Amino acid sequence: MGSFWTVWYCVVAVTIAACAAAVVAVTLNDIHHGINPLRRLTSHPQGDFLGLGHRADQRQGRQDVEDLEDSTQALLAMIPVASAVVDDHDDVIRASSAAYTLGVVRDESLCNEDILAAVHEVRSAGGRKQLDITTQTVPQRIVGPKGESAQDTGLQQVRVINGVSRPNWLKVTVGRINSRFVVVLLDDVSESIRFSQVRESFIQNVSEQLIEPSQALERLADSLEHDDLDRESVKRQAVEVRRACKHMEHMVSDLLLLIRSQEPVTPSSHNRINVMDQLRDVVQSHLGQAQQAGVQLELSGDDSLDINGESDQIKAAVGKLIENAIGYSPQGSTVAVSVKRSQDCGHASVSVIDRGCGIAKAEQERVFERFYRGSEQNERTEHGIGLGLAIVKHVALTHHGNVTVWSVPGQGSTFTMSLPLAQDIVTA
């Protein structure tokens, strides 16, 4: 009898180990071959140059632009990296949209001291200078949807919302065009660095998480090797094995979502999607979880709003918000999901509102960090991974939008993803 169980255990152990190895191998293969560390240049992939319009002396601004030779302007427009042209007064007279988004140019000035120092050096000595810098994506202040107020959400305090940001890693080349103008070229290598960071997290966390299931299997094996089997003990250990494996499966799934959420999204006629259609699918798929928790899900909003994006990513992000809202909501409460047109009429604002325990102000700035777990955990949330809101953040930013949180302890939380509305795309 003992040998039978020993053989049975070996078969189970080998099968599970093989499955775990296959998960890791397939996942790493997806990372290496399917998820390329593409460089995200800008929301306008052609790197179009923008006239500033912020200068007090418009006439001088036009003259500066005219002073740039046509051939120089044409060459800069073709360079597939973010760019800025600085005159001899340190004013930026030309800049690509990405130079603003990456936090290098603000109004008509360079806002990075290291780049400005390189401009001065090159202007006086000639040649070129290269440097590596890290900036922050300019955080957006999100305008709330029309008609939305604290009273509309059942909360009694004024809402203050701030957009999220993330670091950008740039390789900068500064060169002199002539005695008046210096060009700054910004090669954004953020995608490859983010990819490398997530890959390292993946390998480290999967390696650590494999230990717990293997230890649980070993304890189960010890029990199965004895002829005097204690069925209750075996049951408990089997439950422990199942829980550990599910936790690892959850973590691997979320890490893959985190990687995919950082893939660049370029608006096209092929990825135009209706927001309400996405929300209906996500709400439908979470009805079982809500029912089990004794929470009601409500969906409302404008069903005419379209965005350009990846449907799977949008659904994953909204799904994470709904999962969190259900997890932190008391029985008998309602989680409201809605989409409205923003006050600036340029965005679709997707909100998920709960009446849960809320988030302390000190923690609100950290909830979008990878692997961060808040202090207010309960039986439904204690086994979470800490990647859900990081996924939401990257989906929003990759879709050229943002995400905000408003929360008051004891009253609840509202998470809002703001995504640019789809524009008519002219194809050649």
Summary of the structure (lengths in Angstrom):
residues: 428
radius of gyration: 26.3
end to end distance: 74.4
largest distance: 94.9
contacts: 1315
relative contact order: 0.12
helix: 44%
strand: 21%
